[in-house]
Amino acid sequence: MSAKFTTTLLTIIPLFFMIACAQIPQDIPIEFLAMEMKPNQQEQTTAILENEINGVTSKHITIGNITKKVDLQEGYKSIYLFIKGFGTLTSGGKTYDIVPETIMLPNNVRDISFEPAEGDTLDYLKISVLQTELDKEDIKTFPKEHVDSIYFKKFTDCKSYTEPIKSPQTTSRTILPNKYIPRVAMGTVKTIGPDAVGAHEHAMLEQLFLGLTDNQTIVYADAAQVDFPEYSLLHIPRGSSHSVSVTAGDEMYYVWMDFFVDKDGEEWLKTHNTKDE
C-alpha cells in the first residue's frame, strides 16, 4: 500500500466518522412525574433527570400531612415550584397561601416552613443550582432584597412579555427574573392550539421544560421530537434548533428554566419584551 493511499485513508476515515456522528439525531431526555404517593407514606422524593446538567439537581417531592422545613444547602441556591395542591407557608411571622403554580425562593431566609391544606397533598419541584466561585462574587452585586428576602409569587401574578418566536395569542410570563440567582431565569408559556413556539437556538444556556396542568404539546430538537404532556420534565439539548407545537383545541402550558453558562449569556433575555398590563 502506497504512502499516499495510506495518508488519504487516514484523512477520509476520521472525516467520514465525524459526518456520520453529526447525522445522528440527539434524543430529548424526558421523565414523567409520579403524582400519586405510595400507600402509607407522607413524603415521597424522586430525583428527576439526574446528571443532565452539570451543577443542577431536580427533585420531585410530594408531601401529605406533615410540615416541611426549608433547609438551606451550603453552596447551592434552590427554587421551589409548587405545581399541584394547596397549602400554607410561614416565614418571619407572615403566612402565604400556596396554590398550584407558585414559585418560592428561600434566598438567605432560614425560618421557612410549609404544609398542605387539610386532606390535601402538595407536589413541588426543588431545583438546586451549584454556586461557583464566580457566582458567589456576582451575587454580591445583586439588589439586597433579591438575596435577603423570601421570593414568593403565583405564576399568574408575574410580569408578561412578548417574543418574536411566539404568536400574539401566546401569554408568556417571567416567573423568576435574572439577578436573583446567578445565571438562572425562569418563565411560563401558555396558549391554545393550533399554535407554536418557533424554532430557535441558544448555545449559551442549558434549558429544562416542565409541563404544567393540561399541557399537551410536541417538542422538537433538530431531527428529534417527543410528546410533552402535563407533569413531565425534559431537557433541551444544548445548541439544538428546538421548537414546540400544539394542535387545535389542545393547550400549551409549560415552565422554561434557563441555566446560563456564564453571566454574559443573560444578554439572551433582552429578546423578551416586557408588556405593560
TABEL-V282605 format. One record per residue. N is the residue number from 1. NEAR is the number of other ideal C-beta (glycine too) atoms within 8 Angstrom. D_FIRST is the distance of its C-alpha to the first C-alpha in Angstrom with 2 decimals. Layout:
n:near:d_first
N:NEAR:D_FIRST
N:NEAR:D_FIRST
//
This chain:
n:near:d_first
1:3:0.00
2:5:3.79
3:5:6.60
4:6:8.43
5:8:6.70
6:9:6.84
7:8:10.29
8:8:11.29
9:8:10.86
10:8:12.79
11:8:15.34
12:8:15.86
13:8:16.23
14:8:19.12
15:8:20.67
16:8:20.70
17:8:22.22
18:8:24.87
19:8:25.84
20:8:26.22
21:7:28.35
22:6:30.42
23:6:31.33
24:6:32.72
25:7:36.49
26:9:38.38
27:6:41.14
28:13:44.70
29:8:46.04
30:10:49.64
31:9:52.31
32:7:55.75
33:11:58.83
34:7:61.07
35:7:64.45
36:4:66.60
37:10:67.36
38:6:67.24
39:4:70.73
40:3:72.87
41:8:70.82
42:7:72.04
43:11:68.74
44:10:65.16
45:7:62.13
46:9:58.57
47:7:55.56
48:11:53.86
49:12:50.22
50:6:49.58
51:3:46.88
52:8:46.23
53:9:47.26
54:3:47.13
55:7:50.70
56:13:52.37
57:7:53.97
58:12:55.80
59:11:58.44
60:13:60.56
61:12:63.97
62:11:66.94
63:12:70.34
64:10:73.59
65:5:76.97
66:8:75.94
67:6:76.06
68:9:72.73
69:6:72.74
70:10:70.05
71:4:68.28
72:8:66.55
73:7:63.20
74:4:62.45
75:5:59.51
76:9:59.37
77:11:61.11
78:12:61.95
79:16:62.79
80:12:64.85
81:11:64.61
82:16:67.47
83:12:66.48
84:10:69.00
85:12:72.51
86:10:75.45
87:12:76.67
88:10:78.05
89:12:76.62
90:10:78.83
91:11:78.31
92:6:80.76
93:4:83.71
94:6:82.23
95:6:81.31
96:10:78.60
97:6:78.24
98:12:74.82
99:8:74.04
100:9:70.83
101:11:68.37
102:12:69.53
103:14:67.49
104:13:68.52
105:14:67.20
106:12:69.04
107:12:67.84
108:7:69.78
109:11:72.65
110:7:73.13
111:6:76.17
112:13:74.62
113:11:75.14
114:12:75.01
115:11:75.96
116:12:76.00
117:8:79.18
118:4:81.27
119:3:79.70
120:9:76.47
121:10:72.97
122:15:70.76
123:12:67.06
124:10:65.16
125:14:61.76
126:10:61.47
127:12:58.62
128:12:58.04
129:14:56.05
130:8:54.96
131:10:56.39
132:8:54.08
133:5:55.58
134:9:55.26
135:10:57.06
136:9:59.86
137:7:60.36
138:10:60.11
139:11:62.73
140:6:65.25
141:4:65.39
142:10:66.19
143:6:69.77
144:6:71.78
145:6:72.89
146:10:69.27
147:11:68.71
148:7:72.06
149:8:73.42
150:11:72.51
151:11:70.72
152:9:71.97
153:9:71.73
154:8:71.80
155:11:68.87
156:6:71.37
157:5:73.11
158:12:69.99
159:8:69.46
160:11:67.70
161:12:65.14
162:9:63.35
163:9:59.72
164:5:58.01
165:7:55.70
166:11:58.77
167:7:61.42
168:4:65.08
169:6:66.14
170:12:64.03
171:8:65.85
172:14:63.74
173:12:65.21
174:14:64.11
175:11:65.19
176:13:63.75
177:6:63.45
178:8:61.27
179:6:63.00
180:12:64.22
181:10:61.09
182:11:58.39
183:13:55.47
184:15:56.98
185:11:58.70
186:12:59.65
187:14:61.23
188:15:62.00
189:14:61.29
190:9:63.72
191:13:64.14
192:9:64.90
193:12:62.51
194:7:61.30
195:11:59.77
196:9:56.57
197:11:55.21
198:8:52.72
199:8:49.02
200:9:48.36
201:8:46.04
202:9:46.80
203:6:44.11
204:9:46.85
205:12:48.35
206:11:48.02
207:12:50.36
208:17:52.16
209:14:54.28
210:12:57.30
211:13:58.83
212:13:62.63
213:10:65.37
214:7:64.75
215:13:61.37
216:10:59.40
217:13:56.44
218:10:52.73
219:14:50.31
220:11:47.04
221:12:44.14
222:10:41.17
223:3:40.25
224:11:42.28
225:7:45.98
226:9:48.54
227:5:52.22
228:15:54.23
229:9:57.69
230:10:60.58
231:11:60.28
232:12:56.51
233:15:54.31
234:14:50.86
235:13:48.30
236:13:46.88
237:12:43.20
238:8:43.23
239:6:42.14
240:10:42.12
241:8:43.95
242:13:46.84
243:11:50.09
244:15:52.94
245:12:54.86
246:15:58.05
247:7:59.46
248:5:63.03
249:5:65.68
250:10:63.41
251:11:63.54
252:17:61.00
253:12:62.09
254:14:59.81
255:11:59.44
256:11:56.52
257:11:55.76
258:12:53.82
259:13:52.32
260:13:51.16
261:7:48.38
262:8:50.68
263:9:54.09
264:6:52.73
265:12:51.37
266:10:54.97
267:6:55.19
268:11:53.89
269:9:57.39
270:5:58.84
271:7:57.68
272:11:60.51
273:7:63.76
274:8:66.76
275:8:69.51
276:3:73.23
277:4:75.02
//
